[in-house]
């Protein structure tokens, strides 16, 4: 800025501030704020409309679902296999994860680099994921390459190379991941929480020991693959733009000769545990405490599943939820608390998770339990509940606005046997939940005396604060 410009600016400022001069401070009272207009009323949420899927089952037992979706000339394929952590033995934790990573190391017909190049040439890449119940192999490719992608996914699933020479490297990567995860207070709390509510069931074993992981041989990986990666334990989903006849023919050709035992031996669901548990894991000097609070609840096949989701969203599962408003917005104890209803196969659990300042650990818990009890005692106002339901309905539609989202929803429906009408009627069922139903669900399922509480924090700072809960849950 030049000196002249600076001088002019100073002169103007002095004139504005000088008393008796038009435009001086006494003349500058801000105009009255215009009255805010009320926001327009929200419309009635619409049901989710999905084109009718085409379903068929191959003679070997593999189920296939194909749904045309969108206008972009791309197609997503996902093979879902009942080969998750649920099927591991006591001494096999993360064997499913190791097997999943080894699938990326090439096939009997081509090395890993060639597999990657093939998918890249189709406009995509192969993704392999392993969860508590299932493993999945997926790719999103150009529409005209859908048949090629189906053939290559089949090759990876059916005839993986599983090379012994790559095992040490892949295990080293898992070992690093294990060390990182177990070093975080969130993972430590989650592990103890799952041990408490699931006991000796597979769902209660989140992490292996390093010795266990190092002990896995290539033969154990191959045995797990032979037992679990079978057609009858697999479902293939396709969503996007595709030539239905050509793609179905390619799928039948690529997967039709896949053989193997059923591999779907039913794992028994965990036995019910409805008792108060408490654990304090010492983290000396920690500036905050990690809270993990919850219990098991009905699974998605329950008639109360949708009402339970609405109840969770109002209580702690959305940004405008009661617990979040209380301990984040009003009290400032935490930055990002959240709750969720987490489904497994024939099982589910509800949990509230928060990282709170150490000095406010007891106060935060008091407010969390207070909000739970308030919802169990008094039905929420209709307006508050309507806002939560509108948010859920909108989020549901957004989640289903992509090929990946549609496949995830279809896989969820099949996993829990919910039927073809579940997705189309979901919004309507959400909007039908009443305040009285929310309170009934909270009373019936979110029972504080049955909840497990795990705290990871500085013992010397938080132990006294936790006395009201530790004595009852030891």
BELMOGI-V381664 format. One record per run of one state. SS is the DSSP state (h for helix, s for strand, l for the rest). FROM is the first residue (numbers start at 1). LEN is the number of residues. Records with the same first field share a line. If there is no record, write none. Layout:
# BELMOGI-V381664
SS->FROM-LEN / FROM-LEN
This chain:
# BELMOGI-V381664
l->1-2 / 18-7 / 28-26 / 58-5 / 69-5 / 82-3 / 88-7 / 103-4 / 108-4 / 122-5 / 131-4 / 159-1 / 161-3 / 183-2 / 199-3 / 205-5 / 215-3 / 229-2 / 241-3 / 256-21 / 283-5 / 298-7 / 318-4 / 331-3 / 335-3 / 345-2 / 378-4 / 400-3 / 416-5 / 433-2 / 446-2 / 451-1 / 458-1 / 463-1 / 474-1
h->3-15 / 25-3 / 85-3 / 95-8 / 112-10 / 143-16 / 164-19 / 185-14 / 202-3 / 210-5 / 218-11 / 231-3 / 244-12 / 305-13 / 322-9 / 358-20 / 382-18 / 403-13 / 421-12 / 435-11 / 448-3 / 459-4 / 464-10
s->54-4 / 63-6 / 74-8 / 107-1 / 127-4 / 135-8 / 160-1 / 234-7 / 277-6 / 288-10 / 334-1 / 338-7 / 347-11 / 452-6
